[in-house]
Amino acid sequence: MTSSCPWHTNSTAVNRRPVPDRDLLLAMKAQANSFVLGTRKSNLALIQTGHVADDLRLLHNSPSPSEQSENQEEEEGSGPEKRDNVTPYTFSIESMTTVGDRNQTTPLHLLSPYSSTQPAKSLWTDELEARLINGHFDMLIHSLKDVPTVLKDGCEIGCMVKRHDPRDALVIKEGLPYTSLDQLPDGSVVGTGSVRRVAQLKRAYPRLVFEDMRGNLNTRFSKLDNPSSPFSALILAMSGLSRLGMAHRVVATLESPVLMHAVGQGALAVEIRSDDMRTRNCLRGLGHWPTEWTCGAERGCLRVLEGGCSVPVGVESEIVELAEEDLEGLEAQGVEDPFKGEDEEQLKDDSPMLHFSGLIDIKPDTRPSTPTFFKNSLPPLRKRFAKLTLSACVTATDGSKHVLYEPKSVLVRSYRQAERFGEECARELRRMGASEILDEINRIRKERERQDLERAIQRSKALQEEREKMGKVEGGEAEVVA
C-alpha cells in the first residue's frame, strides 16, 4: 500500500512516493499557512521556542484592537471563526540535537568548529540551518548569544524578540549561607561554562577557583548541590534561569565593573531564509527594535573582534528613544553624532529584514498578517532617533590582561548605524591591545586542533594495524595469525 503522507517515503511500498522537493514543500506550507519552528533539543530551547510560537499565534489569530471592541458587544461563547476566508496560521515546533549539545566535556573556548573559518558557536547552529535552507524548517529560534555573527549564505536574522535581563547571576550550593562572591572563602570552587566569565572573574577574584561546568540546568544544579561536589557556586545567565522558573535560586546579579555580559545575552533571535517573503510577512510586529539595535551594536563589535560564544568579550549597552525636538542640544550633553549628514544606502524589497528594524510604520489597528513585503515594493517607513551607549571589554583567559573601551553615547537613526558603531568600538579595542589577547586565544585553539588531528591519525593507524593482525584487511583474504 502506498503511503498517503507526502512528507515521507514508504520503504515497503511497491510504488513509493518521493519526498517533495524544496519548492513543492514550501508551496504546500504556503497553501496551509503553516510554519515549522526549529530549535535545539534542550528544555530551555523548547521553552523559549514555545514563547515565540505563542507570540506568533497571538499576532495572527487574535482579533485586532478594532475587532476586540466589536466582539465585546457580541454574546459570549462564540468560538473562533475563519475570518475573511483566510486560513488560520499554524505554528508547530520541532527540535534536534546538535554537535555542540553532544559534546558536553570540552571547554567552550577549545571546541573546534567544522572549519577554521567558522566560530565554534556554529556547532550549535549548522545542522539546524541545513534543515532551514532545505525548507523543512521555516524559522529557527536561537538564544542570540549562540548565533554566529556571520550566518550561512541564504540565511538571516528576521527579528529579535524583547530582551530579558542580560546580566549574569550567582547561584550558591544549597545549605551554604553566602550571598555574594566576596563572602566565599579563599579557594572556593565556582563553576561556569563560559571563558568570558572566568576571564573577568579571575581578574576580580584571584583568590577563588573557577572550573568548567557544562550541561543542561538540571545537570548543573545536581552537580552543585551534591554534598560531595567541590563546587560552592555557579555563574549562570539570569534570563535562562527566569525562563526556566529557577530565578529563586539567584542570590545576586553580576554586572560591571565585576562582570560584563555576553553579546546578545538575554535576547532571542528568529533566523529565516533570506528570500522567504512569506515568513518575513509573518514576523511583522514580532521584533523589538530597541533589542535589535542594541544587540546589533554588540554583534557588530563581536564580528570585528572575530570572537564567538567562547571568546572573553564582554559588553553592556543601553538605548533611549528620542523625539526629533530632543536632538538640539545633544552635543552639549556629551552625545556624539558620528553619522550626521550621511546618506545610507536606500532600502530595497530584498534588503536584510533587520535593516527595516524600527523603521516600518506599523499602525496599531492593522492586522499583522496583512502582507507588507512584496517584490518591488516596500512597506511604509518612518524616521526614528535614539541615543545608544555601548561599553565593551576583552580579557585574557587567565585574567592577566584586560582592555576596556567606554566611548561616549552616540545618536543613531537605524539598525545599520547601531551596527557600525559597534564595529568602530571593536576597532578601537584592537588598537588598545585586544588583538594580542585574541591572537593568543586563537594560537591555543589552533594548537588544540593540531593535537586533535594527530590523535585522530594515531587512532586510525592503530585500528588499521589491529585489523591487519586479525586478518580483516579490506579487499584481502583472511589469514590466521599465530
C-alpha positions as CSV (number, residue, x, y, z in Angstrom):
1,M,0.0,0.0,0.0
2,T,1.4,3.4,-1.0
3,S,1.8,5.8,1.9
4,S,-0.7,8.7,1.8
5,C,1.8,11.0,3.6
6,P,3.5,13.3,1.1
7,W,6.3,14.1,3.6
8,H,7.9,10.6,3.8
9,T,8.6,7.6,1.7
10,N,7.4,4.1,2.5
11,S,10.3,1.7,2.2
12,T,8.0,-1.3,1.8
13,A,5.7,0.2,-0.9
14,V,5.8,-1.1,-4.4
15,N,5.2,2.4,-5.8
16,R,6.9,4.7,-3.3
17,R,6.0,8.4,-3.4
18,P,9.1,10.7,-3.2
19,V,9.7,13.2,-0.5
20,P,8.6,16.6,-2.1
21,D,11.4,18.8,-3.3
22,R,12.1,22.2,-1.6
23,D,9.8,24.2,-3.9
24,L,6.9,21.9,-3.6
25,L,7.4,21.6,0.2
26,L,7.3,25.4,0.6
27,A,4.2,25.7,-1.7
28,M,2.4,23.1,0.4
29,K,3.1,25.1,3.6
30,A,2.1,28.4,2.0
31,Q,-1.3,26.9,1.0
32,A,-1.9,25.8,4.5
33,N,-0.5,28.9,6.2
34,S,1.7,26.6,8.3
35,F,5.1,27.4,9.8
36,V,7.6,24.9,11.4
37,L,9.8,26.4,14.1
38,G,13.1,24.6,14.6
39,T,15.2,24.6,17.8
40,R,17.7,22.6,19.8
41,K,16.5,19.7,21.9
42,S,17.0,21.2,25.4
43,N,14.4,22.2,27.9
44,L,15.4,25.9,27.8
45,A,15.4,26.0,23.9
46,L,12.0,24.4,23.8
47,I,10.5,26.8,26.4
48,Q,12.0,29.8,24.5
49,T,10.6,28.5,21.2
50,G,7.2,27.9,22.8
51,H,7.1,31.6,23.9
52,V,7.9,32.7,20.4
53,A,5.2,30.4,18.9
54,D,2.7,31.7,21.4
55,D,3.5,35.3,20.4
56,L,3.1,34.5,16.8
57,R,-0.3,32.8,17.4
58,L,-1.4,35.9,19.3
59,L,-0.3,38.1,16.4
60,H,-2.0,36.2,13.7
61,N,-5.0,34.5,15.3
62,S,-6.3,37.0,17.8
63,P,-8.6,39.9,16.8
64,S,-7.1,43.4,16.0
65,P,-8.0,46.2,18.6
66,S,-11.0,47.3,16.5
67,E,-12.3,43.7,16.2
68,Q,-11.9,43.3,20.0
69,S,-14.1,46.3,20.6
70,E,-16.8,44.9,18.3
71,N,-16.6,41.5,19.8
72,Q,-17.3,42.9,23.3
73,E,-20.8,43.7,22.1
74,E,-21.4,40.1,20.9
75,E,-22.6,37.2,23.0
76,E,-20.0,35.2,24.9
77,G,-19.3,31.6,23.9
78,S,-18.9,32.0,20.2
79,G,-15.9,30.1,19.1
80,P,-13.1,31.4,16.8
81,E,-14.2,31.5,13.2
82,K,-12.3,31.7,9.9
83,R,-12.2,35.5,9.1
84,D,-12.3,36.9,5.6
85,N,-11.9,33.3,4.2
86,V,-8.3,33.4,5.4
87,T,-6.8,30.1,6.5
88,P,-5.6,30.5,10.1
89,Y,-1.9,30.5,10.7
90,T,-0.4,27.4,12.5
91,F,2.9,27.2,14.2
92,S,4.5,23.8,15.1
93,I,7.8,23.1,16.9
94,E,10.4,20.5,16.1
95,S,13.7,20.0,17.9
96,M,17.0,18.3,17.2
97,T,20.3,17.6,19.0
98,T,23.3,19.5,17.6
99,V,27.0,18.7,17.6
100,G,27.5,21.3,20.3
101,D,24.9,19.6,22.5
102,R,26.6,16.2,22.1
103,N,30.0,17.4,23.3
104,Q,29.5,18.3,27.0
105,T,33.1,17.8,28.1
106,T,35.4,20.0,26.1
107,P,35.7,23.6,27.4
108,L,33.9,26.0,25.1
109,H,37.0,28.1,24.1
110,L,38.7,24.9,23.0
111,L,35.9,23.5,20.9
112,S,36.9,23.0,17.2
113,P,34.5,24.3,14.6
114,Y,33.8,22.5,11.3
115,S,36.4,24.7,9.6
116,S,38.9,27.2,10.7
117,T,36.8,30.0,9.1
118,Q,33.8,29.3,11.3
119,P,33.4,30.2,15.0
120,A,33.0,27.4,17.5
121,K,29.4,28.5,18.2
122,S,28.5,27.3,14.7
123,L,28.5,23.8,16.3
124,W,25.1,24.8,17.8
125,T,23.5,26.1,14.6
126,D,24.9,24.4,11.5
127,E,22.6,21.3,11.5
128,L,19.6,23.5,12.2
129,E,20.5,25.8,9.4
130,A,20.8,23.0,6.9
131,R,17.2,22.0,7.6
132,L,16.1,25.6,7.3
133,I,17.7,26.0,3.9
134,N,16.2,22.8,2.6
135,G,12.7,24.0,3.5
136,H,12.0,21.7,6.4
137,F,12.1,24.5,9.0
138,D,10.6,27.9,8.2
139,M,12.3,29.7,11.1
140,L,14.9,28.8,13.8
141,I,14.6,30.1,17.4
142,H,18.0,30.7,19.0
143,S,19.5,32.2,22.1
144,L,21.1,35.1,20.3
145,K,24.4,34.7,22.2
146,D,24.7,31.3,20.5
147,V,24.3,32.6,16.9
148,P,27.5,33.3,14.8
149,T,27.9,36.9,13.8
150,V,28.2,35.7,10.2
151,L,25.4,33.4,9.0
152,K,25.3,30.8,6.2
153,D,24.6,32.1,2.7
154,G,20.8,32.3,2.3
155,C,20.1,32.8,6.0
156,E,19.5,35.9,8.0
157,I,18.1,37.0,11.4
158,G,14.5,38.1,10.7
159,C,13.9,39.7,14.1
160,M,14.8,39.6,17.7
161,V,12.1,39.5,20.4
162,K,12.2,41.7,23.5
163,R,15.3,41.1,25.6
164,H,15.2,39.7,29.1
165,D,17.7,40.7,31.8
166,P,21.1,40.2,30.1
167,R,23.1,40.1,33.4
168,D,24.8,37.0,34.8
169,A,23.7,35.6,38.2
170,L,25.3,33.9,41.2
171,V,23.8,30.7,42.5
172,I,25.1,29.2,45.8
173,K,25.1,25.5,46.8
174,E,22.1,24.6,48.9
175,G,22.8,25.0,52.6
176,L,25.6,27.5,52.3
177,P,24.9,30.9,53.8
178,Y,26.8,33.1,51.3
179,T,25.0,35.8,49.2
180,S,27.9,37.2,47.2
181,L,31.3,36.2,45.6
182,D,33.0,38.5,48.2
183,Q,31.7,36.2,51.0
184,L,33.1,33.0,49.6
185,P,36.1,31.6,51.4
186,D,39.5,31.6,49.7
187,G,39.9,28.6,47.4
188,S,36.1,28.1,46.9
189,V,35.3,26.5,43.5
190,V,32.9,28.3,41.2
191,G,31.5,26.6,38.1
192,T,30.7,28.1,34.7
193,G,30.9,27.0,31.1
194,S,32.0,30.5,29.9
195,V,35.5,31.6,29.3
196,R,34.3,35.2,29.3
197,R,33.0,34.8,32.9
198,V,36.2,33.0,34.0
199,A,38.5,35.6,32.5
200,Q,36.7,38.6,34.1
201,L,36.1,36.9,37.4
202,K,39.7,35.7,37.8
203,R,40.7,39.3,37.5
204,A,38.2,40.4,40.1
205,Y,38.6,37.4,42.4
206,P,42.0,35.8,42.1
207,R,41.6,34.0,45.4
208,L,38.7,31.9,44.0
209,V,39.0,28.8,41.8
210,F,36.9,28.7,38.6
211,E,36.3,25.4,36.8
212,D,34.4,24.4,33.7
213,M,30.9,23.1,34.1
214,R,28.6,22.3,31.2
215,G,25.3,20.5,30.7
216,N,21.7,21.4,31.0
217,L,20.4,23.4,34.0
218,N,19.2,20.3,35.9
219,T,22.6,18.7,35.5
220,R,24.5,21.7,36.7
221,F,22.3,22.1,39.8
222,S,22.7,18.4,40.6
223,K,26.5,18.8,40.4
224,L,26.4,21.9,42.5
225,D,24.1,20.7,45.3
226,N,25.7,17.2,45.6
227,P,27.3,17.2,49.1
228,S,30.4,15.5,47.7
229,S,30.7,18.1,44.9
230,P,33.7,20.5,45.2
231,F,31.5,23.4,43.8
232,S,30.3,26.1,46.1
233,A,28.6,28.3,43.5
234,L,27.6,28.6,39.8
235,I,27.5,31.6,37.5
236,L,24.6,31.4,35.0
237,A,22.6,33.7,32.7
238,M,19.8,35.4,34.6
239,S,17.5,35.2,31.5
240,G,17.8,31.4,31.3
241,L,17.1,31.0,35.0
242,S,14.0,33.2,34.7
243,R,12.6,31.4,31.7
244,L,13.0,28.0,33.4
245,G,11.4,29.2,36.6
246,M,14.6,28.9,38.6
247,A,15.2,32.6,39.4
248,H,14.5,31.9,43.1
249,R,18.0,30.2,43.3
250,V,19.7,33.5,42.4
251,V,21.4,35.2,45.4
252,A,23.0,38.1,43.4
253,T,23.2,39.5,39.9
254,L,26.6,40.5,38.5
255,E,27.4,43.5,36.2
256,S,30.2,45.9,35.5
257,P,32.8,46.6,36.8
258,V,32.9,43.0,38.0
259,L,31.4,41.1,35.1
260,M,30.1,42.4,31.7
261,H,27.6,40.1,30.0
262,A,27.9,38.2,26.7
263,V,27.0,39.7,23.3
264,G,23.3,39.1,22.7
265,Q,22.7,37.5,26.2
266,G,19.0,37.5,27.2
267,A,17.7,38.0,23.7
268,L,16.1,35.5,21.3
269,A,16.7,35.6,17.5
270,V,14.4,34.3,14.8
271,E,16.5,33.1,11.8
272,I,14.9,32.7,8.4
273,R,15.7,32.1,4.8
274,S,16.7,35.4,3.1
275,D,14.4,35.0,0.2
276,D,11.4,33.9,2.1
277,M,8.8,36.7,1.7
278,R,6.1,34.7,3.4
279,T,8.0,34.3,6.6
280,R,9.1,37.9,6.5
281,N,5.4,39.0,6.5
282,C,4.6,36.5,9.2
283,L,7.2,38.1,11.5
284,R,6.0,41.7,11.1
285,G,5.1,43.1,14.5
286,L,7.1,40.4,16.5
287,G,10.5,42.1,16.7
288,H,11.5,44.6,19.4
289,W,13.6,47.4,17.8
290,P,15.4,48.6,21.0
291,T,16.6,45.0,21.4
292,E,17.6,44.7,17.8
293,W,19.5,48.0,17.7
294,T,21.5,47.3,21.0
295,C,22.2,43.7,20.0
296,G,23.1,44.9,16.5
297,A,25.8,47.1,18.0
298,E,27.0,44.3,20.3
299,R,27.2,41.8,17.4
300,G,28.9,44.3,15.1
301,C,31.6,44.7,17.8
302,L,32.0,40.9,18.2
303,R,32.2,40.3,14.4
304,V,35.1,42.7,14.0
305,L,36.8,41.1,17.0
306,E,36.3,37.7,15.4
307,G,35.0,36.4,18.7
308,G,32.5,33.7,19.5
309,C,30.5,32.5,22.5
310,S,33.8,31.1,23.8
311,V,35.9,34.2,23.5
312,P,36.2,36.6,26.5
313,V,34.3,39.6,25.1
314,G,32.0,41.3,27.5
315,V,29.5,44.1,26.7
316,E,26.9,46.4,28.2
317,S,24.5,48.5,26.1
318,E,21.6,50.9,26.6
319,I,19.3,52.7,24.2
320,V,16.9,55.6,24.7
321,E,14.4,56.7,22.1
322,L,14.5,60.5,21.3
323,A,11.9,62.7,19.7
324,E,13.0,64.9,16.9
325,E,12.8,68.0,19.1
326,D,15.2,66.4,21.5
327,L,18.0,66.4,19.0
328,E,19.0,70.0,19.6
329,G,21.5,70.3,22.5
330,L,22.6,66.7,22.4
331,E,26.2,67.7,21.8
332,A,26.2,69.8,25.0
333,Q,25.1,66.6,26.8
334,G,28.1,64.8,25.5
335,V,26.3,62.8,22.9
336,E,28.2,62.4,19.6
337,D,26.6,62.2,16.1
338,P,29.2,60.3,14.0
339,F,26.7,59.6,11.2
340,K,25.4,63.2,10.8
341,G,24.8,64.1,7.1
342,E,25.5,60.6,5.9
343,D,23.1,59.1,3.3
344,E,22.5,55.4,4.0
345,E,22.0,53.0,1.1
346,Q,18.4,53.0,0.1
347,L,16.4,50.1,1.4
348,K,15.1,47.6,-1.2
349,D,12.5,44.8,-1.0
350,D,15.3,42.2,-0.6
351,S,17.3,44.2,1.9
352,P,18.0,42.2,5.2
353,M,15.0,42.3,7.4
354,L,16.9,43.8,10.3
355,H,17.7,46.9,8.2
356,F,14.0,47.7,8.5
357,S,14.1,47.4,12.3
358,G,12.2,50.3,13.9
359,L,11.5,51.9,10.6
360,I,8.4,50.1,9.5
361,D,5.3,52.2,10.3
362,I,3.0,49.7,12.0
363,K,-0.4,51.1,12.8
364,P,-1.9,49.5,15.9
365,D,-5.2,48.8,14.1
366,T,-3.5,47.0,11.2
367,R,-3.7,43.2,11.3
368,P,-0.1,41.8,11.4
369,S,-0.9,39.1,8.9
370,T,-1.5,41.8,6.2
371,P,1.4,41.4,3.8
372,T,3.8,44.3,3.9
373,F,6.7,43.0,1.9
374,F,6.1,42.5,-1.8
375,K,8.5,42.1,-4.7
376,N,9.4,45.6,-6.0
377,S,7.6,47.4,-3.2
378,L,8.3,48.5,0.4
379,P,6.2,48.8,3.5
380,P,5.6,52.4,4.8
381,L,8.7,53.7,6.5
382,R,9.3,56.2,9.3
383,K,12.1,58.2,11.0
384,R,13.5,57.1,14.3
385,F,16.2,58.6,16.6
386,A,17.9,57.0,19.6
387,K,20.8,57.6,22.0
388,L,22.9,54.5,22.1
389,T,25.5,53.6,24.7
390,L,27.9,50.7,24.3
391,S,30.8,49.5,26.5
392,A,33.0,46.5,25.6
393,C,35.9,44.6,27.0
394,V,38.3,41.8,26.1
395,T,40.1,39.9,28.8
396,A,42.8,37.3,28.7
397,T,41.7,33.8,29.8
398,D,43.9,34.0,32.9
399,G,42.7,37.5,33.8
400,S,46.2,38.9,33.4
401,K,45.2,41.4,30.7
402,H,42.1,43.5,30.3
403,V,41.1,46.0,27.7
404,L,38.0,48.2,28.3
405,Y,36.5,50.7,26.0
406,E,33.7,53.1,27.2
407,P,33.0,55.6,24.4
408,K,30.6,58.5,24.6
409,S,26.9,57.8,23.7
410,V,26.0,58.4,20.1
411,L,22.9,59.3,18.1
412,V,21.7,56.6,15.8
413,R,18.9,56.6,13.3
414,S,18.8,52.9,12.2
415,Y,19.9,49.4,12.9
416,R,22.7,49.8,10.4
417,Q,24.1,52.8,12.2
418,A,24.0,51.0,15.5
419,E,25.8,48.1,14.0
420,R,28.5,50.4,12.5
421,F,29.0,52.0,15.9
422,G,29.7,48.6,17.4
423,E,32.2,47.8,14.6
424,E,34.1,51.0,15.3
425,C,34.2,50.2,19.0
426,A,35.8,46.9,18.2
427,R,38.4,48.6,16.0
428,E,39.3,50.9,18.9
429,L,39.5,47.9,21.2
430,R,42.0,46.3,18.8
431,R,44.1,49.5,18.7
432,M,44.1,49.5,22.5
433,G,45.6,46.0,22.7
434,A,42.7,43.5,22.4
435,S,44.3,42.0,19.3
436,E,47.2,40.5,21.4
437,I,44.7,38.8,23.7
438,L,42.6,37.4,20.8
439,D,45.7,36.2,18.9
440,E,46.9,34.2,21.9
441,I,43.5,32.6,22.2
442,N,43.5,31.6,18.5
443,R,47.0,30.3,18.8
444,I,45.9,28.0,21.7
445,R,42.8,26.8,19.8
446,K,44.9,26.0,16.6
447,E,47.3,24.0,18.7
448,R,44.4,22.1,20.2
449,E,43.1,21.4,16.7
450,R,46.6,20.2,15.6
451,Q,46.7,17.8,18.6
452,D,43.2,16.6,18.0
453,L,44.2,15.8,14.3
454,E,47.3,13.9,15.4
455,R,45.4,11.8,17.9
456,A,42.8,11.0,15.3
457,I,45.5,9.9,12.9
458,Q,47.1,7.7,15.5
459,R,43.8,6.1,16.4
460,S,43.2,5.4,12.7
461,K,46.7,3.8,12.3
462,A,46.2,1.7,15.5
463,L,42.8,0.5,14.2
464,Q,44.3,-0.5,10.8
465,E,47.1,-2.4,12.5
466,E,44.6,-4.3,14.6
467,R,42.6,-5.2,11.6
468,E,45.7,-6.5,9.8
469,K,46.6,-8.7,12.8
470,M,43.1,-10.1,12.8
471,G,43.2,-10.9,9.1
472,K,40.5,-8.5,8.3
473,V,42.3,-6.3,5.8
474,E,39.7,-4.9,3.5
475,G,40.0,-6.3,-0.1
476,G,42.3,-9.2,1.0
477,E,41.9,-12.8,2.1
478,A,41.5,-13.7,5.8
479,E,44.8,-15.0,7.3
480,V,45.2,-17.0,10.5
481,V,47.8,-15.2,12.7
482,A,49.7,-17.4,15.0
